[in-house]
Amino acid sequence: MARTADIAERRPHYARLLAGGTGRFFRPPRTTCPWCTSDRLRHRLRSRDHVQNKPGGFILDECRACGHIFQNPRLTSEGLDFYYGDFYDGLGGETTAKMFAGRGSTKRFRHSARALRAHASPRRWLDVGTSHGHFCATAKEELQDTEFDGLDMGESVELAAKEGRIAAAYRGQLTELAQALAGRYDTVSMFHYLEHTLMPRSELAAARTVLRPGGHLLIEVPNPESPLGRLLRGRWMPWFQPQHLHFVPIGNQHIPVDLACATWFWAARAMPKEDAPWLARRPGRVAVAVRWAVALAALPLVLAAYGLDLLLAPVVRRTSLSNAYRVIARRGPDHASERRGN
């Protein structure tokens, strides 16, 4: 949890950013699908920032031609900086790091590493969107002969290298670094990364560039076809607005968080807001007391919902109710290069 002094120090910064409202954080709405270019669009849902409670409203549109779901209007670069600020780094960095280092995440990381191990034994692995490198540290226990490198936009990737969770850190965007890393890796992983990107197709092309012929691309993303996404609406955790920009439908993998997160989001609506630098003023003592009282009252419900999540997970992950899916793809040979070699 962020310290009161740190929040107070950041409040003037957020006051300047919000002085003109949130309108400039959004691009003009698209009239065509960014995946297939069809103009058959419809509103899927409206949401707010349920996690950080930063101001603003967000719309997800669905393409009726290909099923692609995307944020529309999309955030600008300035908007992405605003809403990502103090989440993976800064005020929220410690909390986010603990979340990814938790037992549930570690178990999921092991399953992902074993899924790839069934197909290959890579020598060099690049984890894109690695954050603090916790997947790499866990996967290393399953693949001890593999060298893991990480790529991310934030300072967390550099910290991951300093703390030994990855061998090398690349800070930046894959699409910009791909040529420098061309053909260097046997495996590239993207765990809940593509949904954060501005152009998923370009990211997939960049991943192919980085892979050696015969290498594997391992992807995990939210499953927008999950019925829970319709049932829970904006409080379905995988929608995760405003950070998730794109949702490509397919498959069945599952992370047991849906009911617990939705229950917490519903309870949070009844609470005074937690102190944060993007709020104009600090909550008073009464508001803080009320927040703690509601949180404690809601805790048994959240725990019960999480228990139900875990109970249903073995069944749900094998059905269309799943909230995520995994794809392992193999890069074929570069036929053009082979022809030139002959």
C-alpha positions as CSV (number, residue, x, y, z in Angstrom):
1,M,0.0,0.0,0.0
2,A,1.3,3.5,-0.9
3,R,2.4,5.7,1.9
4,T,0.5,8.8,2.7
5,A,3.6,11.0,2.2
6,D,4.1,9.5,-1.3
7,I,0.5,10.1,-2.2
8,A,0.7,13.7,-1.1
9,E,3.9,14.2,-3.1
10,R,2.2,12.9,-6.3
11,R,-1.1,14.8,-5.9
12,P,0.1,18.1,-7.5
13,H,1.4,16.1,-10.5
14,Y,-2.0,14.5,-11.1
15,A,-3.8,17.8,-10.5
16,R,-1.8,19.3,-13.4
17,L,-2.7,16.3,-15.6
18,L,-6.4,16.5,-14.8
19,A,-6.7,20.2,-15.0
20,G,-8.2,20.0,-18.5
21,G,-10.3,16.9,-17.9
22,T,-9.7,13.5,-19.5
23,G,-10.9,14.2,-23.0
24,R,-7.4,14.6,-24.4
25,F,-6.5,11.1,-23.3
26,F,-8.7,9.6,-26.0
27,R,-8.3,9.4,-29.8
28,P,-11.3,10.0,-32.1
29,P,-13.5,6.8,-32.2
30,R,-12.8,4.3,-35.0
31,T,-15.6,3.4,-37.5
32,T,-13.9,0.2,-38.7
33,C,-12.5,-2.9,-36.9
34,P,-8.7,-2.7,-36.4
35,W,-8.5,-6.5,-37.0
36,C,-10.5,-7.1,-40.2
37,T,-11.5,-3.5,-41.2
38,S,-15.2,-4.3,-41.2
39,D,-17.6,-1.4,-40.4
40,R,-20.1,-3.7,-38.7
41,L,-19.4,-2.4,-35.1
42,R,-21.6,-2.4,-32.0
43,H,-21.1,-1.3,-28.4
44,R,-20.3,-4.3,-26.2
45,L,-20.0,-2.5,-22.8
46,R,-19.1,0.6,-20.9
47,S,-16.8,0.5,-17.9
48,R,-14.7,2.5,-15.5
49,D,-11.4,2.0,-13.8
50,H,-12.3,-0.5,-11.1
51,V,-8.8,-1.1,-9.9
52,Q,-7.1,2.3,-9.5
53,N,-10.3,4.3,-9.6
54,K,-8.8,6.9,-11.8
55,P,-11.4,9.2,-13.5
56,G,-12.8,8.5,-17.0
57,G,-15.2,6.2,-18.8
58,F,-14.3,3.5,-21.4
59,I,-16.2,1.8,-24.2
60,L,-15.5,-1.6,-25.7
61,D,-16.9,-2.2,-29.2
62,E,-17.4,-5.5,-30.9
63,C,-16.9,-6.3,-34.6
64,R,-19.9,-8.3,-35.8
65,A,-17.9,-9.7,-38.7
66,C,-14.9,-11.2,-36.9
67,G,-15.8,-11.0,-33.2
68,H,-12.8,-8.8,-32.3
69,I,-13.4,-6.6,-29.3
70,F,-11.5,-3.4,-28.8
71,Q,-11.4,-0.2,-26.8
72,N,-13.1,2.6,-28.8
73,P,-12.2,5.4,-28.5
74,R,-8.7,4.2,-27.8
75,L,-6.4,5.9,-25.4
76,T,-3.7,8.2,-26.7
77,S,0.0,7.7,-25.7
78,E,-0.6,10.4,-23.1
79,G,-3.7,8.6,-21.9
80,L,-1.8,5.3,-21.6
81,D,0.9,7.0,-19.6
82,F,-1.8,8.5,-17.3
83,Y,-3.7,5.3,-16.6
84,Y,-0.6,3.1,-16.4
85,G,1.1,5.5,-14.1
86,D,1.7,4.2,-10.6
87,F,0.4,0.8,-11.4
88,Y,3.4,-1.4,-12.5
89,D,5.9,1.1,-11.2
90,G,5.8,4.0,-8.7
91,L,3.1,4.0,-6.0
92,G,1.7,0.6,-7.1
93,G,4.9,-1.1,-8.1
94,E,5.3,-3.0,-4.9
95,T,1.7,-4.2,-4.8
96,T,1.8,-5.4,-8.4
97,A,5.1,-7.2,-7.9
98,K,3.6,-9.1,-4.9
99,M,0.5,-10.0,-6.9
100,F,2.7,-11.6,-9.7
101,A,4.9,-13.3,-7.1
102,G,1.9,-14.9,-5.3
103,R,1.2,-18.6,-5.1
104,G,-1.6,-18.5,-7.7
105,S,0.6,-16.8,-10.3
106,T,3.5,-19.2,-9.6
107,K,1.3,-22.2,-10.1
108,R,0.0,-20.8,-13.4
109,F,3.6,-19.9,-14.5
110,R,4.6,-23.5,-13.9
111,H,1.7,-24.9,-16.0
112,S,2.7,-22.5,-18.9
113,A,6.4,-23.5,-18.8
114,R,5.4,-27.2,-18.8
115,A,3.0,-26.7,-21.7
116,L,6.0,-25.5,-23.8
117,R,8.3,-28.1,-22.5
118,A,6.0,-30.8,-23.9
119,H,6.9,-29.4,-27.4
120,A,10.5,-28.2,-27.1
121,S,13.6,-27.6,-24.9
122,P,14.5,-24.0,-25.8
123,R,18.0,-22.6,-25.2
124,R,17.0,-19.0,-25.2
125,W,13.6,-17.6,-24.2
126,L,12.4,-14.0,-24.5
127,D,9.4,-13.1,-22.2
128,V,7.7,-10.0,-23.6
129,G,5.8,-7.9,-21.1
130,T,7.8,-9.6,-18.4
131,S,7.3,-6.9,-15.7
132,H,9.3,-8.0,-12.7
133,G,10.4,-11.3,-14.3
134,H,8.5,-13.6,-12.0
135,F,7.5,-15.9,-14.8
136,C,11.1,-16.3,-15.9
137,A,12.2,-17.1,-12.4
138,T,9.5,-19.8,-12.0
139,A,10.0,-21.2,-15.5
140,K,13.8,-21.5,-14.9
141,E,13.0,-24.1,-12.2
142,E,11.2,-26.2,-14.9
143,L,13.7,-25.5,-17.7
144,Q,17.1,-25.3,-16.0
145,D,19.1,-25.3,-19.3
146,T,17.2,-22.4,-20.7
147,E,18.4,-18.8,-20.5
148,F,15.5,-16.3,-19.9
149,D,15.6,-12.7,-21.1
150,G,12.8,-10.1,-20.5
151,L,11.4,-7.2,-22.4
152,D,9.0,-4.5,-21.0
153,M,8.3,-0.8,-21.2
154,G,8.8,0.0,-17.5
155,E,11.7,0.1,-15.1
156,S,10.6,-3.2,-13.5
157,V,12.4,-5.2,-16.3
158,E,15.7,-3.6,-15.3
159,L,15.0,-4.4,-11.7
160,A,14.3,-8.0,-12.7
161,A,17.8,-8.2,-14.3
162,K,19.5,-6.7,-11.2
163,E,17.7,-9.2,-8.9
164,G,18.7,-12.1,-11.1
165,R,15.3,-13.2,-12.4
166,I,16.3,-12.7,-16.0
167,A,19.7,-12.8,-17.8
168,A,19.2,-9.7,-19.9
169,A,16.7,-6.8,-19.8
170,Y,15.3,-4.9,-22.9
171,R,13.4,-1.8,-22.1
172,G,11.1,-0.6,-24.9
173,Q,8.6,-2.0,-27.4
174,L,9.0,-5.3,-29.2
175,T,8.0,-3.7,-32.5
176,E,10.9,-1.3,-32.2
177,L,13.5,-3.8,-30.9
178,A,12.6,-6.8,-33.1
179,Q,15.2,-6.2,-35.9
180,A,18.0,-5.9,-33.4
181,L,16.9,-9.2,-31.8
182,A,16.1,-11.0,-35.1
183,G,16.5,-14.8,-35.0
184,R,18.0,-14.8,-31.5
185,Y,15.4,-16.8,-29.6
186,D,14.0,-20.3,-29.6
187,T,10.9,-19.2,-27.7
188,V,9.0,-16.0,-27.3
189,S,6.2,-15.7,-24.7
190,M,3.5,-13.1,-24.3
191,F,1.5,-13.7,-21.1
192,H,-1.5,-11.4,-21.0
193,Y,0.5,-8.9,-23.1
194,L,-1.2,-8.7,-26.5
195,E,-4.4,-7.2,-25.0
196,H,-2.3,-4.2,-23.8
197,T,-0.8,-3.4,-27.2
198,L,-1.9,-0.8,-29.7
199,M,-1.5,-3.1,-32.8
200,P,-1.6,-6.8,-31.9
201,R,-0.9,-7.8,-35.5
202,S,2.4,-5.9,-35.6
203,E,3.4,-7.4,-32.3
204,L,2.8,-10.9,-33.7
205,A,4.9,-10.0,-36.8
206,A,7.7,-8.7,-34.5
207,A,7.6,-11.9,-32.5
208,R,8.1,-13.9,-35.7
209,T,11.1,-11.8,-36.5
210,V,12.7,-12.5,-33.1
211,L,12.2,-16.2,-33.4
212,R,14.5,-18.7,-35.1
213,P,12.9,-20.9,-37.7
214,G,11.3,-23.8,-35.8
215,G,11.0,-21.6,-32.7
216,H,7.8,-21.4,-30.7
217,L,5.5,-18.5,-29.7
218,L,3.6,-19.0,-26.5
219,I,0.6,-16.6,-26.0
220,E,-2.0,-16.3,-23.2
221,V,-4.8,-13.8,-23.4
222,P,-8.3,-13.2,-22.0
223,N,-11.1,-15.1,-23.7
224,P,-13.7,-12.5,-24.7
225,E,-16.2,-15.4,-25.5
226,S,-16.5,-16.3,-21.9
227,P,-20.2,-15.9,-20.8
228,L,-19.0,-14.5,-17.5
229,G,-17.8,-11.4,-19.4
230,R,-21.4,-10.7,-20.3
231,L,-22.8,-11.6,-16.9
232,L,-20.4,-9.5,-14.9
233,R,-20.1,-6.7,-17.4
234,G,-17.5,-4.0,-16.5
235,R,-16.7,-5.8,-13.3
236,W,-15.3,-8.9,-15.1
237,M,-11.7,-8.7,-14.2
238,P,-10.3,-9.7,-17.7
239,W,-11.9,-6.6,-19.3
240,F,-9.5,-4.6,-17.0
241,Q,-10.3,-1.2,-18.4
242,P,-8.6,1.0,-19.4
243,Q,-5.4,-1.1,-19.8
244,H,-6.8,-3.8,-22.0
245,L,-7.2,-2.5,-25.6
246,H,-7.9,-5.6,-27.7
247,F,-9.6,-9.0,-27.3
248,V,-9.1,-11.7,-29.9
249,P,-11.6,-14.6,-29.5
250,I,-10.5,-18.3,-29.3
251,G,-10.0,-21.3,-27.0
252,N,-10.2,-22.2,-23.3
253,Q,-7.8,-21.4,-20.5
254,H,-8.9,-20.1,-17.2
255,I,-7.6,-18.1,-14.2
256,P,-9.9,-18.4,-11.1
257,V,-10.5,-14.7,-10.2
258,D,-13.8,-13.8,-11.9
259,L,-16.3,-14.1,-9.0
260,A,-13.9,-12.8,-6.3
261,C,-12.9,-9.7,-8.3
262,A,-16.5,-8.9,-9.3
263,T,-17.6,-9.3,-5.7
264,W,-14.9,-6.9,-4.6
265,F,-15.7,-4.4,-7.3
266,W,-19.4,-4.4,-6.3
267,A,-18.4,-3.9,-2.6
268,A,-16.0,-1.1,-3.6
269,R,-18.8,0.9,-5.1
270,A,-20.2,1.3,-1.6
271,M,-16.9,2.5,-0.1
272,P,-15.5,6.0,0.1
273,K,-12.5,6.1,-2.3
274,E,-9.1,5.1,-1.1
275,D,-6.6,8.0,-0.9
276,A,-4.8,8.5,-4.2
277,P,-2.9,11.4,-5.8
278,W,-5.4,11.7,-8.7
279,L,-8.1,12.7,-6.1
280,A,-8.4,16.4,-5.5
281,R,-8.3,16.0,-1.7
282,R,-7.4,13.4,0.9
283,P,-10.4,11.5,2.4
284,G,-11.2,12.4,5.9
285,R,-11.0,10.2,8.9
286,V,-14.7,9.3,8.8
287,A,-14.4,8.2,5.1
288,V,-11.4,6.1,5.9
289,A,-13.2,4.4,8.8
290,V,-16.2,3.7,6.6
291,R,-14.0,2.2,3.9
292,W,-12.4,-0.1,6.4
293,A,-15.7,-1.1,7.9
294,V,-17.2,-1.9,4.5
295,A,-14.1,-3.8,3.4
296,L,-14.1,-5.9,6.5
297,A,-17.8,-6.7,6.1
298,A,-17.2,-7.6,2.4
299,L,-14.2,-9.8,3.1
300,P,-16.2,-13.0,3.9
301,L,-18.1,-12.6,0.7
302,V,-15.0,-12.1,-1.4
303,L,-13.3,-15.1,0.2
304,A,-16.5,-17.2,-0.4
305,A,-16.5,-16.0,-4.0
306,Y,-12.8,-16.9,-4.4
307,G,-13.5,-20.3,-2.9
308,L,-16.2,-20.8,-5.5
309,D,-13.8,-19.7,-8.3
310,L,-11.4,-22.4,-7.2
311,L,-14.1,-25.0,-6.9
312,L,-15.4,-24.3,-10.4
313,A,-12.0,-23.8,-12.1
314,P,-11.3,-27.5,-13.0
315,V,-14.7,-27.6,-14.9
316,V,-14.7,-24.0,-16.2
317,R,-11.3,-24.2,-17.8
318,R,-12.5,-27.0,-20.1
319,T,-15.6,-25.1,-21.3
320,S,-16.5,-21.9,-23.0
321,L,-16.9,-20.3,-19.6
322,S,-13.1,-19.9,-19.3
323,N,-11.7,-16.4,-19.0
324,A,-8.4,-16.9,-20.9
325,Y,-6.8,-19.2,-23.4
326,R,-3.3,-20.4,-24.4
327,V,-1.8,-20.8,-27.9
328,I,1.5,-22.4,-28.8
329,A,2.6,-21.6,-32.4
330,R,5.7,-22.9,-34.2
331,R,7.5,-20.7,-36.7
332,G,8.0,-22.4,-40.0
333,P,11.1,-22.1,-42.2
334,D,11.8,-19.0,-44.1
335,H,11.3,-20.3,-47.6
336,A,12.5,-17.1,-49.2
337,S,15.8,-17.4,-47.3
338,E,16.1,-21.1,-48.3
339,R,15.7,-20.2,-52.0
340,R,18.3,-17.5,-51.8
341,G,20.7,-20.0,-50.1
342,N,20.3,-22.4,-53.0
